[in-house]
């Protein structure tokens, strides 16, 4: 296992323990995070998102596998099992992560998952019927961004 593969493993081991400080320690200060819900979070926004998600995820469990890295880029497959906080519905999200590294830390982290599949589990019938639409994508993104901004207001350590 090379050094950047160890960083990826440290990230997910910290995630399994709900150790947001351990997660954050794997990130470069200039981190950019993106997934189908949270788009282009930079620096403290990305760090606050993980803090918010692990503290809100009371029954969150994750598994990871297939860590690969050539030193500059890397990838990992991971699964998240949790109850979606807004509906209480059980979710099993299957994610593929890609990474870029700078100075031995993750500078870019992009998670890919099937939003329609996720929205069907998280939101029930509305997600199953409308999860493929731009309307539903934007509604979920706006709600998530609003939650993140509130979380950051309540946690002054994330003020820029």
C-alpha positions as CSV (number, residue, x, y, z in Angstrom):
1,X,0.0,0.0,0.0
2,X,1.5,3.4,-1.0
3,X,1.2,6.6,1.0
4,X,-1.9,8.0,-0.9
5,X,-3.7,4.7,-0.6
6,X,-3.1,5.0,3.2
7,X,-4.6,8.4,3.2
8,X,-7.7,7.0,1.5
9,X,-7.8,4.2,4.0
10,X,-7.4,6.6,6.9
11,X,-10.2,8.7,5.5
12,X,-12.7,5.8,5.5
13,X,-11.5,4.3,8.8
14,X,-12.1,7.7,10.4
15,X,-15.5,7.8,8.6
16,X,-16.4,4.3,10.0
17,X,-15.6,5.7,13.5
18,X,-17.6,8.9,12.8
19,X,-14.3,10.8,13.6
20,X,-14.9,13.9,11.6
21,X,-11.5,15.4,12.7
22,X,-9.8,12.3,11.3
23,X,-11.6,12.7,8.0
24,X,-10.7,16.4,7.9
25,X,-7.0,15.6,8.6
26,X,-6.9,13.7,5.3
27,X,-7.9,16.8,3.4
28,X,-5.6,19.5,2.0
29,X,-6.7,23.0,3.0
30,X,-7.7,23.7,-0.6
31,X,-10.0,20.7,-0.8
32,X,-12.8,20.7,-3.3
33,X,-15.5,18.1,-2.7
34,X,-18.4,17.3,-5.1
35,X,-21.2,14.7,-5.3
36,X,-24.7,14.6,-6.8
37,X,-26.1,16.5,-3.8
38,X,-23.2,18.8,-2.6
39,X,-21.6,20.5,-5.6
40,X,-18.1,22.1,-5.4
41,X,-17.7,22.5,-1.7
42,X,-14.4,24.2,-0.9
43,X,-12.2,24.2,2.2
44,X,-14.2,24.6,5.3
45,X,-17.5,23.8,3.5
46,X,-16.3,20.3,2.7
47,X,-14.9,19.8,6.2
48,X,-18.2,21.0,7.8
49,X,-20.2,18.7,5.5
50,X,-18.5,15.6,6.9
51,X,-18.8,16.9,10.5
52,X,-22.6,17.5,9.8
53,X,-23.1,14.1,8.2
54,X,-21.3,12.0,10.8
55,X,-23.0,13.7,13.7
56,X,-26.4,13.5,12.1
57,X,-26.0,9.9,11.0
58,X,-27.0,8.1,14.3
59,X,-27.2,4.7,12.6
60,X,-24.7,5.4,9.8
61,X,-22.4,2.5,8.9
62,X,-20.0,2.4,6.0
63,X,-17.9,-0.2,4.2
64,X,-15.1,0.4,1.7
65,X,-13.0,-1.6,-0.8
66,X,-11.0,-1.4,-3.9
67,X,-8.6,1.4,-2.8
68,X,-6.2,2.2,-5.7
69,X,-3.8,5.1,-6.1
70,X,-0.9,5.9,-8.4
71,X,0.3,8.7,-6.0
72,X,-1.4,11.6,-7.8
73,X,-4.9,10.2,-8.2
74,X,-6.9,7.5,-6.6
75,X,-10.2,5.8,-6.2
76,X,-12.3,3.7,-3.8
77,X,-15.7,2.0,-3.7
78,X,-17.8,2.5,-0.6
79,X,-21.3,1.8,0.7
80,X,-23.3,3.8,3.2
81,X,-26.2,2.4,5.2
82,X,-28.3,4.9,7.2
83,X,-31.7,6.3,7.9
84,X,-32.3,9.5,5.9
85,X,-32.9,12.2,8.6
86,X,-35.8,14.0,6.8
87,X,-37.9,10.9,6.3
88,X,-36.5,8.2,8.5
89,X,-36.3,5.9,5.5
90,X,-33.5,3.3,5.2
91,X,-30.9,4.1,2.6
92,X,-28.1,1.9,1.1
93,X,-26.0,4.2,-1.1
94,X,-23.4,2.7,-3.4
95,X,-20.6,5.2,-4.1
96,X,-17.5,5.4,-6.3
97,X,-15.0,8.0,-5.1
98,X,-12.2,9.6,-7.1
99,X,-9.4,11.5,-5.5
100,X,-6.5,13.9,-6.5
101,X,-3.6,14.5,-4.1
102,X,-1.4,17.4,-3.3
103,X,1.4,17.4,-0.7
104,X,0.2,14.0,0.5
105,X,-3.4,15.1,1.2
106,X,-6.6,14.9,-0.7
107,X,-7.1,18.1,-2.8
108,X,-10.1,16.9,-4.8
109,X,-12.7,14.4,-3.8
110,X,-15.6,13.5,-6.1
111,X,-18.2,10.9,-5.1
112,X,-20.4,9.4,-7.8
113,X,-23.7,7.6,-7.1
114,X,-27.1,7.0,-8.8
115,X,-29.2,9.9,-7.6
116,X,-32.4,8.4,-8.8
117,X,-31.8,5.2,-6.9
118,X,-30.8,7.2,-3.8
119,X,-33.8,9.5,-4.0
120,X,-36.2,6.5,-4.3
121,X,-34.8,5.1,-1.0
122,X,-34.5,8.4,0.8
123,X,-37.7,10.1,-0.3
124,X,-40.0,7.2,-1.1
125,X,-42.5,7.6,-3.9
126,X,-41.7,11.2,-4.8
127,X,-38.1,10.2,-5.2
128,X,-39.0,7.1,-7.3
129,X,-41.2,9.2,-9.6
130,X,-39.2,12.4,-9.8
131,X,-35.7,11.5,-8.8
132,X,-34.5,11.6,-12.4
133,X,-35.8,15.2,-12.9
134,X,-33.6,18.3,-12.7
135,X,-36.4,19.8,-10.5
136,X,-35.8,17.0,-7.8
137,X,-32.0,17.3,-8.1
138,X,-32.1,21.1,-7.5
139,X,-34.7,20.8,-4.6
140,X,-32.5,18.2,-2.8
141,X,-29.3,20.3,-3.4
142,X,-30.9,23.5,-2.2
143,X,-32.2,21.8,1.0
144,X,-28.8,20.2,1.6
145,X,-27.0,23.5,1.1
146,X,-29.3,25.3,3.4
147,X,-28.7,22.6,6.1
148,X,-24.9,23.0,5.6
149,X,-25.0,26.8,5.9
150,X,-27.0,26.5,9.1
151,X,-24.6,24.0,10.5
152,X,-21.7,26.3,9.6
153,X,-23.4,29.2,11.4
154,X,-23.8,27.1,14.5
155,X,-20.2,25.9,14.4
156,X,-17.9,29.0,14.3
157,X,-14.8,26.9,13.6
158,X,-15.9,26.8,10.0
159,X,-16.1,30.5,9.4
160,X,-13.6,31.5,6.7
